[in-house]
Amino acid sequence: MSFFIEVLVGGLLAGVMYSLVALGFVLIYKASGVFNYAQGSMVFFAALCFVSMIENGVDFWLAIAITITVMIVLAVLIERTVLRPLVNQSPIALFMATIGLAFVLEGASQIIWDSQPHLLELGIQDEPIAWLSQHASIYISRLDLFGAAVAGILVLVLAVFFHKTRIGRALRAVADDHQAALSIGIPLQHIWAIVWAVAGFVALVAGLMWGARTGVQYALTFVALKALPVLILGGFESISGAIVGGLIIGASEKLAEVYLGPYVGGGIESWFAYVIALLFLLVRPQGLFGEKIIDRV
């Protein structure tokens, strides 16, 4: 039982980290209807910017402040130069624009800094929590717990922000109907700029948490792919769905790796989440918390 709890908790902690990455997609999709394929590249860009300053002797908190500023400026520039000129274009055009943006960010980050893997230290050792391992024989990494706690706090803060504040209400109005929001005086472009800036900040936090866990390297761009099953399960427009979907994906893939992996040769953790997402699409394509779209003909 203690081993089962260990695997389950480890999966839930990883799931919170997946939720953090998925949140960046949800925020932008809610506000503009754009599926931002470049979110993974933004995570990589932010982590590489931060770790490069740390390696050059910049103070930790100063590096955090500078990277936040860089990501906010970058996000606002993306909104102005990529999203705004494509207003009222087809969704596929916007999606293709974000694919191009992903390649630009990946190339620019490696030109500005480099393409070598970097070790990122946040002062939290990747070792089991002593009292849990001694008294309950459950081995939970301190780094995983810290990352999940930071991700969970950020997700909850953003959920409260977008549900209880004036900007949050404006965001929901924009998400429901752009033209109606404009008709009552909500500045659409300002809301988009704010959302992209928040998504840039989320990308920074995700980059730090995942970079500390796996190292800052090009593979960070693929972390966003693990958010896709989370979005399919939770719904592309739901912050709550991102949380629940992340927990389900994180727990299920860890349990599958341990209990089903030996029967299929192992490595099931890398693809099991996509199998769940595929099966879920057949049953509820809009996700657990997504809105069912009915077109009148």
C-alpha positions as CSV (number, residue, x, y, z in Angstrom):
1,M,0.0,0.0,0.0
2,S,2.8,2.4,0.8
3,F,4.3,1.8,-2.6
4,F,1.0,2.5,-4.3
5,I,0.6,5.7,-2.3
6,E,4.1,6.7,-3.3
7,V,3.4,6.2,-7.0
8,L,0.0,7.9,-6.8
9,V,1.3,10.9,-5.0
10,G,4.3,11.2,-7.4
11,G,1.8,11.1,-10.3
12,L,-0.4,13.8,-8.7
13,L,2.6,16.0,-8.2
14,A,3.6,15.6,-11.8
15,G,0.0,16.3,-12.8
16,V,0.1,19.7,-11.0
17,M,3.1,20.6,-13.1
18,Y,1.2,19.5,-16.3
19,S,-1.6,21.7,-15.2
20,L,0.7,24.7,-15.0
21,V,1.8,24.2,-18.6
22,A,-1.8,23.6,-19.7
23,L,-2.9,26.9,-18.0
24,G,-0.8,28.9,-20.5
25,F,-2.8,27.4,-23.3
26,V,-6.2,27.9,-21.5
27,L,-5.6,31.6,-20.8
28,I,-4.8,32.5,-24.4
29,Y,-7.5,30.3,-25.8
30,K,-10.2,31.7,-23.5
31,A,-9.4,35.3,-24.4
32,S,-8.7,35.0,-28.2
33,G,-9.7,31.6,-29.4
34,V,-6.1,30.9,-30.4
35,F,-4.4,27.6,-29.7
36,N,-0.9,28.9,-28.9
37,Y,1.4,26.2,-30.2
38,A,4.3,28.3,-29.2
39,Q,3.6,28.0,-25.5
40,G,6.3,25.2,-25.1
41,S,8.8,27.5,-26.9
42,M,8.0,30.3,-24.5
43,V,8.7,27.9,-21.6
44,F,12.1,27.1,-23.1
45,F,12.9,30.7,-23.9
46,A,12.1,31.8,-20.3
47,A,14.1,29.1,-18.7
48,L,17.1,29.6,-20.9
49,C,17.0,33.4,-20.3
50,F,17.0,32.9,-16.6
51,V,19.7,30.2,-16.3
52,S,22.0,32.1,-18.6
53,M,21.9,35.1,-16.3
54,I,22.5,32.9,-13.2
55,E,25.5,31.4,-14.9
56,N,26.9,34.9,-15.6
57,G,26.7,35.8,-11.9
58,V,23.5,37.7,-11.8
59,D,21.7,37.6,-8.4
60,F,18.8,35.0,-8.3
61,W,16.0,37.5,-7.5
62,L,17.4,40.1,-9.9
63,A,17.4,37.4,-12.6
64,I,13.8,36.5,-11.8
65,A,12.8,40.2,-12.1
66,I,14.6,40.6,-15.4
67,T,13.2,37.4,-16.9
68,I,9.7,38.4,-15.8
69,T,10.1,41.7,-17.6
70,V,11.6,40.0,-20.7
71,M,8.7,37.6,-20.9
72,I,6.0,40.2,-20.4
73,V,7.6,42.4,-23.1
74,L,7.9,39.4,-25.4
75,A,4.3,38.4,-24.8
76,V,3.0,41.9,-25.5
77,L,5.1,42.1,-28.7
78,I,3.7,38.7,-29.8
79,E,0.2,40.0,-29.3
80,R,0.8,43.2,-31.2
81,T,2.8,41.7,-34.1
82,V,1.2,38.3,-34.5
83,L,-2.2,38.2,-33.1
84,R,-3.5,41.7,-33.7
85,P,-2.9,41.8,-37.5
86,L,-4.7,38.4,-37.8
87,V,-7.9,39.5,-36.0
88,N,-11.0,38.0,-37.6
89,Q,-8.9,35.5,-39.7
90,S,-9.7,31.8,-39.7
91,P,-8.6,29.7,-36.7
92,I,-6.2,27.7,-38.9
93,A,-4.4,30.9,-40.0
94,L,-3.9,31.8,-36.3
95,F,-2.8,28.3,-35.5
96,M,-0.2,28.3,-38.3
97,A,1.0,31.7,-37.1
98,T,1.8,30.3,-33.7
99,I,3.6,27.3,-35.2
100,G,5.8,29.8,-37.1
101,L,6.3,31.8,-33.8
102,A,7.4,28.6,-32.1
103,F,10.2,28.1,-34.6
104,V,11.2,31.7,-34.3
105,L,11.4,31.6,-30.5
106,E,13.4,28.3,-30.5
107,G,15.9,29.6,-33.0
108,A,16.2,33.1,-31.4
109,S,16.8,31.6,-27.9
110,Q,19.6,29.4,-29.2
111,I,21.1,32.3,-31.2
112,I,21.0,34.7,-28.2
113,W,22.3,32.2,-25.7
114,D,23.2,28.6,-26.9
115,S,21.8,25.2,-27.5
116,Q,23.7,23.3,-24.8
117,P,21.9,21.7,-21.8
118,H,22.1,23.7,-18.6
119,L,21.8,22.6,-15.0
120,L,19.3,24.8,-13.1
121,E,19.5,24.8,-9.3
122,L,16.7,26.4,-7.2
123,G,18.2,25.5,-3.8
124,I,15.9,22.5,-3.4
125,Q,17.6,19.1,-3.5
126,D,16.0,16.3,-5.5
127,E,16.0,13.9,-2.6
128,P,13.3,12.1,-0.6
129,I,11.5,13.9,2.3
130,A,13.2,12.4,5.4
131,W,10.3,12.1,7.8
132,L,8.1,10.4,5.1
133,S,10.8,7.9,4.2
134,Q,11.6,7.1,7.8
135,H,8.2,6.8,9.3
136,A,6.0,5.8,6.4
137,S,8.5,4.2,3.9
138,I,7.1,6.6,1.3
139,Y,9.7,8.3,-0.9
140,I,8.5,11.6,-2.3
141,S,11.0,14.0,-3.8
142,R,11.4,17.4,-2.1
143,L,11.9,19.0,-5.5
144,D,8.7,17.5,-6.9
145,L,6.8,18.6,-3.9
146,F,8.2,22.1,-4.1
147,G,7.4,22.4,-7.8
148,A,3.9,21.1,-7.3
149,A,3.3,23.5,-4.5
150,V,4.5,26.5,-6.5
151,A,2.5,25.4,-9.5
152,G,-0.6,24.8,-7.4
153,I,-0.4,28.2,-5.7
154,L,0.0,29.9,-9.1
155,V,-2.9,28.1,-10.6
156,L,-5.2,28.9,-7.6
157,V,-4.1,32.6,-7.6
158,L,-4.8,32.9,-11.3
159,A,-8.1,31.1,-10.9
160,V,-9.2,33.6,-8.2
161,F,-7.9,36.5,-10.3
162,F,-9.8,35.6,-13.4
163,H,-13.0,34.7,-11.5
164,K,-13.2,37.5,-8.9
165,T,-11.5,40.6,-10.3
166,R,-12.8,43.2,-12.8
167,I,-10.1,42.1,-15.4
168,G,-11.2,38.5,-14.9
169,R,-14.8,39.4,-15.6
170,A,-13.8,41.3,-18.7
171,L,-11.8,38.3,-19.8
172,R,-14.8,36.0,-19.5
173,A,-16.9,38.5,-21.4
174,V,-14.3,38.6,-24.2
175,A,-14.1,34.8,-24.3
176,D,-17.9,34.6,-24.6
177,D,-18.4,37.1,-27.4
178,H,-15.8,39.5,-28.8
179,Q,-18.3,41.8,-30.5
180,A,-20.6,42.0,-27.4
181,A,-17.6,42.8,-25.2
182,L,-16.5,45.6,-27.6
183,S,-20.1,47.0,-27.6
184,I,-20.0,47.5,-23.8
185,G,-16.7,49.3,-23.8
186,I,-14.3,46.5,-23.0
187,P,-10.9,47.2,-24.6
188,L,-10.4,43.9,-26.5
189,Q,-6.7,44.5,-27.4
190,H,-5.8,45.5,-23.9
191,I,-7.4,42.3,-22.5
192,W,-5.4,40.3,-25.1
193,A,-2.2,42.0,-24.1
194,I,-2.8,41.3,-20.4
195,V,-3.6,37.6,-21.1
196,W,-0.5,37.1,-23.2
197,A,1.6,38.8,-20.5
198,V,0.2,36.5,-17.9
199,A,0.8,33.5,-20.2
200,G,4.4,34.7,-20.5
201,F,4.8,34.8,-16.7
202,V,3.2,31.3,-16.5
203,A,5.7,30.1,-19.1
204,L,8.6,31.4,-16.9
205,V,7.3,29.6,-13.8
206,A,6.8,26.4,-15.8
207,G,10.3,26.8,-17.3
208,L,11.9,27.1,-13.9
209,M,10.0,24.2,-12.4
210,W,10.6,21.8,-15.3
211,G,14.1,23.1,-15.9
212,A,15.1,22.3,-12.3
213,R,13.7,18.8,-12.8
214,T,15.0,17.9,-16.2
215,G,17.6,20.6,-17.0
216,V,17.2,23.5,-19.3
217,Q,17.5,22.0,-22.8
218,Y,15.6,21.9,-26.1
219,A,13.5,19.0,-24.8
220,L,11.6,21.6,-22.6
221,T,9.7,22.6,-25.8
222,F,8.1,19.1,-25.8
223,V,6.7,19.6,-22.3
224,A,3.8,21.5,-23.9
225,L,2.9,18.3,-25.8
226,K,2.1,16.6,-22.5
227,A,-0.4,19.4,-21.8
228,L,-2.5,18.4,-24.8
229,P,-4.1,15.3,-23.1
230,V,-4.7,17.6,-20.1
231,L,-6.5,20.1,-22.3
232,I,-8.5,17.4,-24.0
233,L,-9.7,15.9,-20.7
234,G,-10.3,19.2,-18.9
235,G,-11.5,21.4,-21.8
236,F,-9.7,24.1,-23.7
237,E,-11.5,27.0,-21.9
238,S,-11.5,25.8,-18.3
239,I,-9.0,26.7,-15.6
240,S,-10.6,24.1,-13.4
241,G,-10.4,21.6,-16.2
242,A,-6.6,22.2,-16.5
243,I,-6.2,21.3,-12.8
244,V,-8.4,18.2,-12.9
245,G,-7.1,17.1,-16.2
246,G,-3.5,17.4,-15.1
247,L,-4.1,15.4,-11.9
248,I,-5.9,12.6,-13.9
249,I,-3.1,12.4,-16.5
250,G,-0.3,12.6,-14.0
251,A,-1.7,9.9,-11.7
252,S,-2.8,7.6,-14.5
253,E,0.4,7.6,-16.4
254,K,2.5,6.8,-13.3
255,L,0.2,4.0,-12.2
256,A,0.2,2.6,-15.8
257,E,4.0,2.7,-16.0
258,V,4.3,0.7,-12.7
259,Y,1.4,-1.7,-13.0
260,L,0.9,-2.1,-16.7
261,G,4.4,-1.3,-18.0
262,P,5.9,-4.7,-17.2
263,Y,3.3,-6.5,-19.4
264,V,4.0,-4.4,-22.5
265,G,7.8,-4.0,-22.2
266,G,7.9,-0.7,-20.3
267,G,8.0,2.9,-21.6
268,I,4.2,3.2,-21.3
269,E,4.5,6.5,-19.4
270,S,5.5,8.4,-22.6
271,W,2.4,7.5,-24.6
272,F,-0.3,6.4,-22.1
273,A,-1.7,9.9,-21.6
274,Y,-2.4,10.2,-25.4
275,V,-4.3,6.9,-25.3
276,I,-6.5,8.2,-22.5
277,A,-7.1,11.5,-24.4
278,L,-8.0,9.5,-27.6
279,L,-10.5,7.4,-25.8
280,F,-11.9,10.5,-24.0
281,L,-12.4,12.2,-27.4
282,L,-14.7,9.4,-28.4
283,V,-16.9,9.9,-25.3
284,R,-16.8,13.6,-24.5
285,P,-14.9,15.6,-27.1
286,Q,-15.5,19.0,-25.4
287,G,-13.8,17.8,-22.2
288,L,-15.0,17.5,-18.6
289,F,-15.5,21.2,-18.1
290,G,-15.7,22.4,-21.8
291,E,-18.9,23.8,-23.2
292,K,-20.8,21.7,-25.7
293,I,-21.1,23.6,-29.0
294,I,-24.4,23.2,-30.8
295,D,-24.7,24.8,-34.3
296,R,-28.2,25.7,-35.6
297,V,-28.6,24.9,-39.3
